[in-house]
Amino acid sequence: MQNKKKNKLEKGFFISFEGGDGVGKSTQIDLLKEYLINKEFNVICTREPGGTKEAEQIRKYLVTGNKKAWDSHSETLIFNAIRREHIKKIISPGIEDGAIILCDRFIDSTIVYQGLVGKVNENELLDLHRKYCYNLFPDITFFLDLSSQKGLNRALNRQDTAENRFENLGLNYHNKILNGFDTLQKRNPNRIIRINADNSKEFISSEISSSIKKILNINE
């Protein structure tokens, strides 16, 4: 969704939101979008898997159905294919137009889910990203850090229970996912900002907007 306002950056800014399932990424994206629109920025919200019309159609085959429908290597190839189109059609044009891109998951999820946990060689993942996905990384990533049990409970209690393929992989799997994001954040502390997601949505939103205010030099 795109909202054109008068406060345009010379070069767009790419923000991703990461974490386990049920940590509140969608909620925080909506709240940050509202904050940035009030500051008169052009905001584009998108997600992975998805973003383009074609990728949204493929999404259902990745996030619904049998938990063993795909192995990690197959998932990696599919994610790279739809990410390439996502970058080419949505993210890069938005950046060129001076927009702030808010993306629910990006390359870090692939590194964690398919790489660190799924055992696909990380160098191979990064090589695919360089070759086919323009080696694009977010300017800033917010890692919403919440216990696997709490996140899984939230995810399984959502109204849209069809998108539960990864949730059905169980608590042990999701503990590994959380540890994977923790590892990735420690490797990239300047890009990946850890946010304690075991707070009210308003408090979390305030933490995120305060960070963005400093990064983008937004005046009140």
NORHULIN-V907758 format. One record per residue. RES is the residue in one letter. PHI is phi in degrees with one decimal (* if undefined). PSI is psi in whole degrees, -180 to 180 (999 if undefined). BURIAL is 1 if it has 9 or more other ideal C-beta (glycine too) atoms within 8 Angstrom, else 0. Layout:
RES&PHI&PSI&BURIAL / RES&PHI&PSI&BURIAL
//
This chain:
M&*&133&0 / Q&-120.1&136&0 / N&-129.0&115&0 / K&-93.5&124&0 / K&-128.2&-174&1 / K&-92.5&-15&0 / N&-88.7&95&0 / K&-110.5&128&1 / L&-75.0&148&1 / E&-62.1&-39&0 / K&-132.1&135&0 / G&-61.0&171&1 / F&-134.2&130&1 / F&-109.8&117&1 / I&-120.1&128&1 / S&-113.8&157&1 / F&-120.8&129&1 / E&-131.7&168&1 / G&144.9&178&1 / G&-69.9&-178&1 / D&-74.9&140&1 / G&80.3&17&1 / V&-87.6&-8&1 / G&99.9&24&1 / K&-60.5&-47&1 / S&-61.1&-42&0 / T&-61.1&-46&0 / Q&-70.3&-32&1 / I&-64.3&-44&1 / D&-62.2&-41&1 / L&-70.5&-39&1 / L&-68.1&-39&1 / K&-56.8&-47&1 / E&-61.1&-43&0 / Y&-61.3&-46&1 / L&-70.3&-37&1 / I&-64.9&-38&1 / N&-64.1&-25&0 / K&-89.7&7&0 / E&67.6&39&0 / F&-97.0&154&1 / N&-81.5&121&1 / V&-122.2&134&1 / I&-121.3&123&1 / C&-103.7&135&1 / T&-149.8&-179&1 / R&-156.5&163&1 / E&-132.2&144&1 / P&-68.1&139&1 / G&142.9&-150&1 / G&100.2&-60&1 / T&-94.1&164&1 / K&-57.4&-45&0 / E&-67.0&-41&0 / A&-67.5&-34&1 / E&-63.7&-34&1 / Q&-69.6&-37&0 / I&-73.3&-30&1 / R&-49.1&-44&1 / K&-61.3&-29&1 / Y&-77.8&-18&0 / L&-92.1&-35&1 / V&-108.9&0&1 / T&-124.5&167&1 / G&88.3&-161&0 / N&-61.2&129&0 / K&-64.3&-18&0 / K&-103.6&17&0 / A&-60.7&-36&0 / W&-130.5&147&0 / D&-91.3&174&0 / S&-63.1&-34&1 / H&-69.3&-42&0 / S&-63.6&-43&0 / E&-59.1&-42&1 / T&-58.8&-46&1 / L&-64.9&-41&0 / I&-66.1&-47&1 / F&-60.4&-39&1 / N&-67.7&-37&1 / A&-64.3&-48&1 / I&-76.1&-27&1 / R&-68.1&-40&1 / R&-57.0&-46&1 / E&-67.3&-37&1 / H&-60.7&-46&1 / I&-64.1&-48&1 / K&-64.9&-38&0 / K&-99.0&-26&0 / I&-119.4&-56&1 / I&-73.2&-53&1 / S&-62.0&-45&1 / P&-59.8&-37&0 / G&-65.1&-43&1 / I&-62.5&-44&1 / E&-63.1&-28&0 / D&-88.7&4&1 / G&82.3&19&1 / A&-85.2&161&1 / I&-98.2&120&1 / I&-95.8&126&1 / L&-112.4&114&1 / C&-120.9&126&1 / D&-82.5&99&1 / R&76.3&147&1 / F&-157.8&-145&1 / I&-58.4&-33&1 / D&-60.5&-36&1 / S&-64.1&-39&1 / T&-65.5&-42&1 / I&-61.0&-40&1 / V&-79.0&-57&1 / Y&-67.1&-51&1 / Q&-88.5&-29&1 / G&-89.8&-76&1 / L&-62.2&-37&1 / V&-96.9&-42&1 / G&-81.3&-6&1 / K&71.1&18&0 / V&-75.6&134&1 / N&-55.7&126&0 / E&-65.0&-36&1 / N&-63.3&-36&0 / E&-67.3&-40&0 / L&-59.7&-47&1 / L&-68.0&-33&1 / D&-66.5&-42&0 / L&-60.6&-41&1 / H&-65.1&-39&1 / R&-67.0&-44&0 / K&-73.2&-41&0 / Y&-117.1&-16&1 / C&-119.6&27&1 / Y&64.0&12&0 / N&52.6&35&0 / L&-85.9&127&1 / F&-121.3&151&0 / P&-60.6&153&1 / D&-68.2&-42&0 / I&-140.4&142&1 / T&-126.0&132&1 / F&-99.2&118&1 / F&-96.5&109&1 / L&-84.2&108&1 / D&-95.3&113&1 / L&-142.7&146&1 / S&-56.4&144&0 / S&-59.2&-40&1 / Q&-63.2&-47&0 / K&-64.5&-44&1 / G&-62.9&-43&1 / L&-66.0&-41&1 / N&-60.5&-44&1 / R&-62.3&-46&1 / A&-62.5&-42&1 / L&-73.9&-17&1 / N&-96.5&3&0 / R&-66.0&154&0 / Q&-65.3&-41&0 / D&-84.8&86&0 / T&-88.0&-1&0 / A&-70.2&-34&0 / E&-85.5&68&0 / N&-127.3&19&1 / R&-60.5&-47&1 / F&-74.3&-35&1 / E&-59.5&-34&1 / N&-74.3&-2&0 / L&-78.0&-8&0 / G&95.5&166&0 / L&-64.5&-41&0 / N&-59.7&-42&0 / Y&-60.6&-45&1 / H&-72.4&-27&1 / N&-63.8&-39&1 / K&-65.4&-39&1 / I&-61.4&-47&1 / L&-60.4&-44&1 / N&-62.9&-34&1 / G&-64.7&-45&1 / F&-66.4&-36&1 / D&-60.7&-45&1 / T&-61.0&-45&1 / L&-66.4&-39&1 / Q&-64.5&-41&1 / K&-66.9&-29&0 / R&-74.9&-29&0 / N&-128.3&58&1 / P&-66.4&-23&0 / N&-79.2&-28&0 / R&-96.8&-40&1 / I&-98.3&115&1 / I&-98.5&121&1 / R&-81.1&130&0 / I&-121.6&127&1 / N&-70.1&109&0 / A&-89.5&7&1 / D&-93.9&53&0 / N&-142.3&177&0 / S&-66.5&154&0 / K&-62.7&-30&1 / E&-69.8&-41&0 / F&-66.1&-44&0 / I&-60.8&-45&1 / S&-59.9&-40&1 / S&-63.7&-41&0 / E&-62.1&-43&1 / I&-68.8&-47&1 / S&-65.3&-33&1 / S&-64.5&-40&0 / S&-64.2&-45&1 / I&-65.7&-38&1 / K&-57.4&-43&1 / K&-71.6&-43&0 / I&-64.5&-43&0 / L&-96.0&4&0 / N&53.5&51&0 / I&-82.6&128&0 / N&-91.0&142&0 / E&-76.9&999&0
//
